[in-house]
Amino acid sequence: MTSEEKPSGYNGHAYFTIDDIAAMLPGPARLMPEVGNRWWKVYYAAKEGNWPLAEFETKEVEELIDMSMITRPKYAEWMEPFIKDDLGAVKAAIKKQDWAEFEEVYQQAVKNANDYHKAADKPLLQWKLPEYPPPDMDLTPLKES
């Protein structure tokens, strides 16, 4: 292979180089709306006492933030402490199934996330918990059969 040739793959319609694929990877602009959607579900699942779903959605939030740090490492200085401290506290409250503690640390995590947005020179991005549960999922706990 010459230096001009780059490995490529074919998707059935076009050939893509590794650089093409890297350019298509989603950054925070595409990932954070999904983070917000799942973060919304974390709250209302916990409120319903569906701790397994709250735990699942929290893991999904963490994975999305991890992906954001890979594609935009300049934000890691704010995302890493959010994962360690804020999500860590939320996970601990979920594990204890303690609603009062959960609500306190969740609200603090929202405040901290919005403060991280300001610190990252994105002050317009201020997330707010909707006043109603997500309509696309049944958040009540599964009944034992």
Long-range contacts (C-beta under 8 A, 24 or more apart in sequence): 25-70, 25-71, 26-67, 26-71, 27-68, 27-71, 27-72, 28-68, 28-71, 28-72, 28-75, 31-64, 31-65, 31-67, 31-68, 31-71, 32-64, 32-68, 32-125, 34-64, 35-61, 35-64, 35-65, 35-68, 36-127, 37-134, 38-64, 39-127, 40-129, 40-130, 40-134, 41-134, 41-137, 41-139, 42-90, 42-106, 43-106, 43-129, 44-133, 44-134, 44-139, 45-139, 46-93, 46-94, 46-99, 46-102, 46-103, 46-106, 47-99, 47-133, 47-139, 48-133, 48-139, 48-140, 48-141, 49-97, 49-99, 49-140, 49-141, 50-139, 50-140, 50-141, 50-142, 51-94, 51-97, 51-141, 52-141, 52-142, 53-139, 53-141, 54-94, 54-102, 55-91, 55-94, 55-95, 58-87, 58-90, 58-91, 58-94, 61-87, 62-87, 75-120, 78-116, 78-119, 78-120, 79-116, 81-116, 82-109, 82-112, 82-113, 82-116, 85-112, 86-112, 86-113
